[in-house]
Amino acid sequence: MKLFKQKLAILLVLLTGAFVSQADGFCVAKPIEVFNQDRPSKDSVIKILAIGNSFSDDAIEHYLYGLAKAGGYKVIIGNLYIGGAPLDLHLKNAQGNLDAYEYRKT
């Protein structure tokens, strides 16, 4: 059950990133191409920036960090979050360039 929750958390983060990037014609970033990229070297450091709410906080800091560490990867995770924030609030914050987030680095 724990492995299922970890995989589900990663999937939700990836899907959210692809969805937000195309929301209302506002392009934050290109959709994520997960399966077409080479694996990073285990000697390198993977830097991840997550933007979300308390769910992304849990998924990123607890599940993703643990999975990367278990796989032998070094990661630095920056997490911008607003507890309980819906997806449309993140879009409004991005469009208005608002400084409304808590930041935590793992």
Rosetta silent file (secondary structure, phi, psi, omega in degrees, C-alpha in Angstrom):
SEQUENCE: MKLFKQKLAILLVLLTGAFVSQADGFCVAKPIEVFNQDRPSKDSVIKILAIGNSFSDDAIEHYLYGLAKAGGYKVIIGNLYIGGAPLDLHLKNAQGNLDAYEYRKT
SCORE:     score description
SCORE:     0.000 S_00000001
   1 L     0.000  -38.776 -179.332    0.000    0.000    0.000 S_00000001
   2 H   -63.589  -42.628  179.165    2.855    2.405    0.819 S_00000001
   3 H   -63.234  -39.900  177.573    4.464    1.876   -2.605 S_00000001
   4 H   -60.452  -44.955  179.636    1.109    2.519   -4.292 S_00000001
   5 H   -63.140  -38.059  179.140    0.717    5.819   -2.418 S_00000001
   6 H   -65.361  -46.222  179.542    4.236    6.857   -3.408 S_00000001
   7 H   -65.277  -39.049  178.393    3.653    6.120   -7.077 S_00000001
   8 H   -63.921  -41.787  179.202    0.277    7.864   -6.961 S_00000001
   9 H   -61.740  -43.465  179.175    1.830   10.948   -5.370 S_00000001
  10 H   -65.022  -43.622  179.030    4.477   11.162   -8.095 S_00000001
  11 H   -59.992  -43.799  179.585    1.885   10.685  -10.817 S_00000001
  12 H   -63.411  -40.150  177.955   -0.280   13.461   -9.388 S_00000001
  13 H   -63.035  -44.822 -179.367    2.676   15.842   -9.223 S_00000001
  14 H   -65.734  -43.286  179.058    3.602   15.093  -12.836 S_00000001
  15 H   -65.899  -38.918  178.346    0.038   15.422  -14.088 S_00000001
  16 H   -63.178  -41.670  178.195   -0.459   18.668  -12.196 S_00000001
  17 H   -61.459  -41.833  179.047    2.692   20.084  -13.773 S_00000001
  18 H   -69.450  -36.367 -178.845    1.483   19.205  -17.261 S_00000001
  19 H   -71.066  -46.731 -177.906   -2.010   20.587  -16.552 S_00000001
  20 H   -62.016  -34.290 -176.189   -0.891   23.871  -15.012 S_00000001
  21 L   -66.425  -18.394 -177.212    1.438   24.530  -17.914 S_00000001
  22 L  -117.587    5.824 -174.548   -1.511   24.669  -20.320 S_00000001
  23 H   -65.853  128.102  175.019   -4.247   26.169  -18.127 S_00000001
  24 H    50.648   30.903  178.321   -6.268   28.956  -19.785 S_00000001
  25 H    74.037    2.542  179.215   -3.607   29.504  -22.426 S_00000001
  26 L   -91.884  115.395 -174.206   -1.144   30.743  -19.805 S_00000001
  27 L   -96.984  107.768  175.744    2.084   28.869  -20.327 S_00000001
  28 L   -81.186  -43.864  179.313    4.156   28.406  -17.181 S_00000001
  29 L  -160.515  166.438  176.079    6.368   25.731  -18.741 S_00000001
  30 L   -69.931  150.597  176.813    6.266   23.110  -21.431 S_00000001
  31 L   -56.516  148.406 -176.087    4.488   19.865  -20.500 S_00000001
  32 L   -72.645  129.988  175.834    6.748   17.380  -18.785 S_00000001
  33 L  -108.047   81.819 -172.450    8.278   14.729  -21.046 S_00000001
  34 L   -70.742  -43.609 -169.247    9.135   12.149  -18.433 S_00000001
  35 L   -86.088   -8.316 -177.915    9.644    9.053  -20.526 S_00000001
  36 L  -102.111   10.784 -176.910   11.753   10.580  -23.313 S_00000001
  37 L  -109.155  149.220  175.376   14.623   11.806  -21.175 S_00000001
  38 L   -69.911  153.678  176.338   17.877   10.122  -20.247 S_00000001
  39 L   -72.112  140.255  177.084   18.371    9.185  -16.624 S_00000001
  40 L   -71.431  154.815  176.112   20.485   11.648  -14.698 S_00000001
  41 L   -66.066  142.947  178.485   23.843   10.545  -13.390 S_00000001
  42 L   -72.818   -9.956  175.004   23.737    9.408   -9.776 S_00000001
  43 L   -84.209  -20.976 -178.421   26.724   11.698   -9.189 S_00000001
  44 L   -84.627  167.046  177.598   24.743   14.774  -10.225 S_00000001
  45 E  -107.270  127.579  177.963   22.219   16.674   -8.124 S_00000001
  46 E   -93.191  125.367  179.798   18.633   16.835   -9.389 S_00000001
  47 E  -105.965  128.480 -176.842   16.921   20.135   -8.551 S_00000001
  48 E  -126.277  132.888  172.467   13.128   20.142   -8.317 S_00000001
  49 E  -115.542  121.446  178.024   10.802   23.090   -7.733 S_00000001
  50 E  -110.249  142.476  175.365    7.254   22.208   -6.699 S_00000001
  51 E  -128.017  122.937 -177.156    4.380   24.674   -6.466 S_00000001
  52 E  -175.689 -150.758 -179.642    1.233   23.512   -4.729 S_00000001
  53 L  -119.392 -159.124 -176.995   -0.693   23.104   -1.498 S_00000001
  54 H   -64.299  -25.656  177.075   -0.360   20.841    1.527 S_00000001
  55 H   -68.200  -43.072  177.711   -0.866   17.772   -0.667 S_00000001
  56 H   -68.003  -32.915  176.655    2.158   18.655   -2.788 S_00000001
  57 H   -58.146  -49.737  179.175    4.010   19.430    0.423 S_00000001
  58 H   -64.491  -48.271 -175.302    3.403   15.880    1.654 S_00000001
  59 H   -64.851  -44.082 -176.755    4.006   14.213   -1.712 S_00000001
  60 H   -72.439  -54.637 -171.544    7.180   16.085   -2.566 S_00000001
  61 H   -73.637  -29.369 -177.197    8.936   16.272    0.765 S_00000001
  62 H   -99.352  -51.724 -173.904    8.038   12.838    2.059 S_00000001
  63 H   -81.945  -53.677 -175.385    7.448   10.541   -0.890 S_00000001
  64 H   -64.086  -43.857  179.229    9.517   11.936   -3.753 S_00000001
  65 H   -60.408  -43.989  179.195   12.550   12.692   -1.605 S_00000001
  66 H   -64.523  -40.130  178.330   12.428    9.188   -0.125 S_00000001
  67 H   -64.947  -44.264  179.552   12.068    7.540   -3.529 S_00000001
  68 H   -62.914  -44.176 -179.922   14.995    9.494   -4.959 S_00000001
  69 H   -63.331  -42.887  178.974   17.153    8.704   -1.952 S_00000001
  70 H   -63.741  -30.438  178.460   16.242    5.007   -2.121 S_00000001
  71 L   -83.621   -1.788  178.504   17.218    5.017   -5.810 S_00000001
  72 L    86.673   12.824 -179.860   20.602    6.510   -5.000 S_00000001
  73 L   -95.013  146.065  175.119   19.870    9.960   -6.467 S_00000001
  74 E   -96.318  125.776 -179.561   20.832   13.239   -4.839 S_00000001
  75 E  -130.023  147.837  168.368   17.988   15.753   -4.917 S_00000001
  76 E  -120.910  122.519 -176.682   17.385   19.280   -3.744 S_00000001
  77 E  -114.862  121.978  171.169   13.692   20.069   -3.528 S_00000001
  78 E  -101.088  129.922 -176.172   12.322   23.586   -3.311 S_00000001
  79 E  -125.304  112.342  172.961    8.665   23.632   -2.348 S_00000001
  80 E   -97.292  123.557 -176.018    6.472   26.713   -2.747 S_00000001
  81 E  -146.621  154.558  170.661    3.108   26.044   -1.151 S_00000001
  82 L  -129.695  117.783 -178.858   -0.089   27.564    0.186 S_00000001
  83 L   -56.639  127.008  176.347   -2.034   25.241    2.476 S_00000001
  84 L    75.038    9.417 -175.755   -5.392   24.286    0.968 S_00000001
  85 L   -73.826  131.750  174.400   -4.880   26.324   -2.217 S_00000001
  86 L   -78.762  164.611 -176.297   -6.901   25.259   -5.281 S_00000001
  87 H   -58.951  -39.443 -177.983   -5.246   25.076   -8.703 S_00000001
  88 H   -65.458  -26.775  176.903   -6.820   28.300   -9.991 S_00000001
  89 H   -66.430  -37.492  178.184   -5.226   30.281   -7.149 S_00000001
  90 H   -65.073  -38.508  177.558   -1.770   29.226   -8.355 S_00000001
  91 H   -63.752  -45.999  178.636   -2.628   30.443  -11.848 S_00000001
  92 H   -61.915  -41.008  178.628   -3.804   33.818  -10.493 S_00000001
  93 H   -63.776  -40.214  179.081   -0.654   34.120   -8.393 S_00000001
  94 H   -67.690  -43.514 -179.803    1.536   33.369  -11.419 S_00000001
  95 H   -65.322  -35.543 -179.438   -0.335   35.823  -13.643 S_00000001
  96 L   -92.690    1.635 -178.360   -0.135   38.547  -10.990 S_00000001
  97 L    51.181   45.716 -175.485    3.450   37.690  -10.004 S_00000001
  98 L   -86.577  142.407  178.556    2.254   37.527   -6.376 S_00000001
  99 L   -97.578   77.457 -171.631    4.512   36.633   -3.463 S_00000001
 100 L  -117.228   11.330 -169.424    1.971   34.505   -1.589 S_00000001
 101 L  -110.213  151.568  166.149    3.863   31.300   -0.873 S_00000001
 102 E   -86.405  148.859  179.490    5.692   29.619    1.963 S_00000001
 103 E  -126.198  133.979  175.687    9.037   28.153    0.869 S_00000001
 104 E  -136.845  137.105  179.786   10.770   25.088    2.206 S_00000001
 105 E  -113.430  128.774 -179.905   13.956   23.489    0.897 S_00000001
 106 L  -116.906    0.000    0.000   14.624   19.789    1.417 S_00000001
